[in-house]
Amino acid sequence: MRHHNRHFIEKEIIFMEAKPQKVIILIEDLFNLFEFWYPYYRVQEDGIGVSVVGPQKGKTYTGKPGTEVTADFSADETDPAQYDGIIIPGGYAPDLMRRYPAMVDLVRKMDAEGKPVAAICHAGWMLISAGILQDRKATSFFAIKDDMKNAGALWEDKEVVVERTFKILCQLTES
């Protein structure tokens, strides 16, 4: 099992040259606690506002192993124009997230607007469901490599791959 390398993540969590003002972090049950909490606090340390968005506003979602997070907003009430980027934590949450069209639409719209999409570990499942991987470099937790390739991704066996607006941090932990 790989462990988080704090220095590596600190260096790579930067979204773009212009500092974003506010980002979305998606949430659903079975999220990986490190892949949610580290970016959540790290972007706030940089003075960036964070909204936690899930299928239901006010619902408390339980991660692995038992950490709880309450959604600030539901995906269907969230306007991507009000945000500068989106972070999708891994764990098994992305498999649950992609069952909600509004969650997938948020990712698709953020990408269409040229805003950064950060997908961690298993979050590639959301990129697949959003249909935004065709002919784009990407990485993921190795277990979903074939899924990513079948969705058209130019999959690379690297910890970080940057492709246009993607900043994909995927191979950092085992879920």
C-alpha positions in Angstrom: 0.0 0.0 0.0 1.3 3.4 -0.9 1.2 6.1 1.7 0.5 9.8 1.1 3.6 11.8 0.6 2.7 15.1 2.2 5.4 17.1 0.3 4.3 15.7 -3.0 0.7 16.5 -2.4 1.5 20.0 -1.2 3.4 20.7 -4.3 0.8 19.2 -6.7 -2.5 20.5 -5.2 -2.1 23.8 -7.0 -4.8 24.2 -9.6 -3.8 26.9 -12.0 -1.6 30.0 -12.4 -4.4 32.3 -11.3 -5.4 31.6 -7.7 -8.9 30.2 -7.5 -11.3 31.8 -5.1 -13.7 28.9 -4.5 -13.7 25.2 -5.3 -16.1 22.2 -5.0 -15.2 19.0 -3.2 -17.7 16.2 -4.1 -18.9 13.9 -1.3 -20.7 10.5 -1.1 -20.5 7.6 1.2 -17.4 5.4 1.3 -15.0 8.3 0.5 -11.4 7.9 1.4 -10.8 10.1 4.5 -7.3 11.2 3.4 -8.4 12.0 -0.1 -11.2 14.2 1.2 -9.7 15.9 4.3 -6.2 16.6 3.0 -7.4 18.7 -0.1 -10.2 20.2 2.0 -7.8 21.7 4.5 -5.0 22.3 2.1 -7.0 24.6 -0.3 -8.3 26.5 2.7 -4.8 27.0 3.9 -4.2 28.8 0.6 -7.2 31.0 1.3 -9.5 29.2 -1.2 -13.2 28.8 -0.2 -14.5 25.2 -0.3 -18.1 24.0 -0.7 -18.9 20.3 0.0 -21.4 19.1 -2.6 -23.2 15.8 -2.5 -26.4 14.3 -3.8 -28.4 15.8 -0.9 -27.8 19.1 0.9 -27.4 18.6 4.6 -27.0 14.9 4.5 -24.1 13.4 6.4 -22.0 11.0 4.4 -19.8 8.3 6.0 -16.3 7.6 4.7 -13.8 4.9 5.2 -13.2 4.3 8.1 -16.1 6.0 9.7 -15.3 9.7 9.2 -18.4 11.8 8.6 -18.9 14.9 6.3 -22.1 16.9 5.8 -22.8 18.3 2.4 -23.2 22.1 2.2 -25.1 21.9 -1.0 -26.8 19.3 -3.3 -25.4 18.8 -6.8 -28.6 19.9 -8.5 -28.6 23.3 -6.7 -24.9 24.0 -7.4 -24.0 26.4 -10.1 -20.6 25.5 -11.6 -20.2 29.2 -12.8 -19.7 30.2 -9.2 -16.6 27.9 -8.7 -13.1 27.8 -10.0 -12.4 24.1 -9.8 -13.6 20.8 -8.6 -12.0 18.0 -6.5 -13.2 14.5 -6.6 -11.9 12.3 -3.7 -11.5 8.6 -4.1 -12.4 5.6 -2.1 -15.5 3.9 -3.4 -17.5 7.2 -3.3 -17.0 7.9 -7.0 -18.9 4.7 -7.9 -21.8 6.0 -5.8 -21.5 9.6 -7.0 -21.8 8.6 -10.7 -25.3 7.2 -10.0 -26.6 10.8 -9.6 -26.8 12.6 -13.0 -26.4 16.0 -11.2 -23.1 15.0 -9.8 -21.8 13.8 -13.2 -23.1 17.0 -14.8 -21.1 19.1 -12.4 -17.9 17.4 -13.5 -18.8 17.6 -17.2 -19.7 21.3 -16.9 -16.6 22.3 -15.0 -14.5 20.6 -17.6 -16.5 22.2 -20.5 -15.8 25.6 -18.9 -12.1 24.9 -18.8 -12.0 24.7 -15.0 -9.6 22.4 -13.2 -10.8 18.9 -12.4 -8.8 17.1 -9.7 -9.6 13.4 -9.6 -7.9 11.3 -6.9 -7.5 7.5 -6.9 -10.8 5.9 -8.0 -12.3 9.3 -9.0 -11.5 8.4 -12.6 -14.9 6.6 -12.5 -16.5 10.1 -12.4 -14.4 11.2 -15.4 -15.6 8.1 -17.3 -19.2 8.7 -16.5 -18.8 12.4 -17.5 -17.5 11.3 -20.9 -14.5 13.6 -20.7 -11.5 11.3 -21.1 -11.4 10.7 -24.9 -7.8 11.2 -26.1 -6.7 12.9 -22.9 -3.8 11.9 -20.7 -4.9 10.5 -17.3 -3.9 8.2 -14.5 -5.8 6.4 -11.8 -5.6 3.7 -9.2 -4.4 0.7 -11.1 -7.6 -1.3 -10.6 -9.5 1.0 -12.8 -6.8 1.4 -15.5 -8.8 -0.7 -18.0 -12.0 1.3 -17.4 -10.1 4.5 -18.0 -8.5 3.2 -21.2 -11.9 1.8 -22.5 -13.3 5.3 -22.0 -10.6 6.7 -24.3 -8.0 7.9 -21.8 -4.4 7.9 -22.7 -3.6 6.2 -19.4 -0.2 6.7 -17.8 1.4 4.8 -14.9 2.3 8.0 -13.0 1.3 9.5 -9.6 0.3 12.7 -11.2 -0.8 13.5 -14.8 -1.7 17.0 -15.9 -3.8 17.2 -19.0 -5.3 20.6 -20.0 -7.5 21.4 -17.0 -7.1 18.0 -15.3 -4.8 17.7 -12.3 -5.3 14.0 -11.5 -3.7 12.7 -8.3 -4.6 9.1 -8.4 -2.0 6.6 -7.3 -1.5 7.8 -3.8 -3.4 5.3 -1.7 -5.1 2.0 -1.9 -8.9 2.2 -1.3 
